[in-house]
Amino acid sequence: MKSNSILLSTAIGTLLAFGAAGVQAGGHEGAGAGAQEKCYGIAKAGENGCAANGHSCQGQAKADNDPAEWKKVGKGECEKMGGSLTAGKKES
């Protein structure tokens, strides 16, 4: 009986630890989100953000520096990198 109790306690402790780690990681990501912006025209093929240029998921850019594809960068960094804060015309 005691071994069942120890096993159950270990399992619950493990689940709580993973849950706390997930909350901590999620909180960190959310905190930096306000300091970022979409930057168009700088994403390399396969490194774009989500839902742009006729597709619905990140990593589907077909060409480097397509003005219709975006990538998140730190606020104020986009134009320094040669990008634009507004989408350009889709390349063929």
C-alpha positions in Angstrom: 0.0 0.0 0.0 2.8 2.4 0.9 4.5 1.9 -2.5 1.2 2.8 -4.3 1.1 6.0 -2.3 4.7 6.9 -3.1 4.1 6.2 -6.8 1.0 8.3 -6.9 2.7 11.2 -5.1 5.6 11.0 -7.5 3.3 11.1 -10.5 1.3 14.1 -9.2 4.5 15.9 -8.4 5.9 15.3 -11.9 2.7 16.6 -13.5 2.7 19.7 -11.3 6.4 20.4 -12.2 5.7 20.1 -15.9 2.6 22.3 -15.6 4.6 25.0 -13.7 7.4 24.9 -16.4 4.8 25.3 -19.1 3.2 28.3 -17.4 6.6 29.9 -16.9 7.7 29.4 -20.5 4.3 30.8 -21.8 4.6 33.8 -19.5 8.0 34.7 -20.8 6.9 34.5 -24.4 3.9 36.7 -23.8 6.0 39.3 -22.0 8.2 39.9 -25.0 5.3 40.0 -27.5 4.6 43.7 -26.9 8.1 44.6 -27.9 7.9 43.0 -31.3 6.4 44.0 -34.7 5.8 42.4 -38.0 8.5 43.2 -40.5 7.8 42.6 -44.2 10.5 41.8 -46.8 13.2 40.5 -44.6 12.2 36.8 -44.1 14.3 34.2 -45.8 12.6 31.2 -47.5 11.1 29.0 -44.9 11.5 31.5 -42.1 8.4 33.6 -42.4 5.7 34.3 -39.7 2.3 32.8 -40.1 -0.6 33.3 -42.5 0.7 35.5 -45.3 1.1 35.5 -49.1 -1.5 32.9 -49.9 -0.6 30.2 -47.3 -1.8 29.7 -43.7 1.3 28.7 -41.8 4.8 29.8 -40.8 7.8 28.4 -42.6 6.2 28.4 -46.0 7.8 31.3 -47.7 9.2 30.3 -51.1 11.7 33.1 -51.7 14.0 35.2 -49.7 13.0 38.8 -48.9 9.5 38.6 -50.5 7.8 41.9 -49.6 4.6 40.1 -48.8 6.2 37.8 -46.2 6.8 38.9 -42.6 8.9 37.9 -39.6 8.6 39.3 -36.1 11.5 41.5 -35.0 12.2 43.8 -32.1 10.2 47.0 -32.1 12.2 49.7 -34.0 14.5 47.2 -35.8 12.5 46.5 -39.0 13.6 49.5 -41.0 17.2 49.2 -39.8 17.1 45.7 -41.4 15.8 47.0 -44.7 12.2 45.9 -44.1 8.9 47.6 -44.0 6.1 47.7 -41.5 3.5 47.3 -44.3 3.1 44.4 -46.7 4.4 44.9 -50.2 3.1 43.4 -53.4 3.3 39.6 -53.7 6.1 38.4 -55.9 5.4 35.9 -58.7 
